[in-house]
Amino acid sequence: MIPRVRRIAALCALGAALTACGTAGGGRPAPAASSASPSAAGPPVLAPGPGGLTPVFEHGPRTRGKTVALTFDADMTADQGPRAASGEHFDNPGLIGALRELKVPATVFMTGRWAEQYPAEARDLGRDPRFEVANHSWSHYAFTADCYGLPTVDSGADAMRAEVQRAYASLRKAGVPKAMPYFRFPGGCYDRQALRALSGLGVTAVQWDVVSGDAFATDADAVVKQVLDGVKPGSVVVLHCTRSAAPTTERVVRTVVPQLRGRGYRFVKVSELIGQTAGNR
């Protein structure tokens, strides 16, 4: 989750600033080209970049039909335990229930700290074929400096790699049987150093091309408009499933889903979009 002091909605109406946080704009590496290759042993991933650099995926092909992936960040930072103990809700069962009711597949990027706080919910999501669970770091600390007010991971490749590995360990301990080889940088912030640090872990970094603006939003209609205005064939939409900090998201989903279906869109998981990319070279 992006802290209130520098929330994306305040940066620009369409959230372009957040998208640029992890893309070629602002001096960061461009996303990987359409070079995905489904593995016979597991889910499709993008091929590494030059020198084995961790690949970055932002959206699927624009010409393979009207598909769209809704993704949800299950955020909880390492220092938020006391807030959870005092009653703050970092989960959102109502949202998950709405996705099930509407029969919408989705990808959940989960921090290890969230899985430790809500192991039963993590296990439930991980065992439901409608969802796929992916890695969002353990602590939700940023992998670059000056990332929307987030604390930063200790400098050095070892610390960054440990964040990813520890998160996978937490997901396994919570009962997620097959966490996906996809990683979302906290805040969406990365640079070449971060991509190099994660090289060799076999993960594809997953960004997005549509910022919902649901973080700290109180106007569900504004979020709905931003999503509907932004979606294109192959889009990846970033939303959140943290009840206290994204209170409108369930309402947004209940509105957006039927409208996009009315436009002919089919909802898919991120893995399907990456798999489509393999056939679009």
Disulfide bonds with the S-S distance in Angstrom:
Cys21-Cys189 2.46
Cys147-Cys189 2.21
